[in-house]
């Protein structure tokens, strides 16, 4: 399963004038295991460790869906990309 969320859908990215880019998550369809992520845009180097920690902890899509991401932050795009893999985005 793949979920993708554009930066233009994130209020913080818009406020910073950095609304180009996206975050994409890739999950195993059977187990829900996070297989990887693609991140393109401003400040993504500050965000990627969240997915690295999730992969090392063997977190599943369900676990990440129920994780709280603070608002307003760029990290909300990560949550939206996770939710998008299951068709549950909040803001687009």
Order of alpha helices (4+ residues) and beta strands (2+ residues): beta-alpha-beta-beta-alpha-alpha-alpha
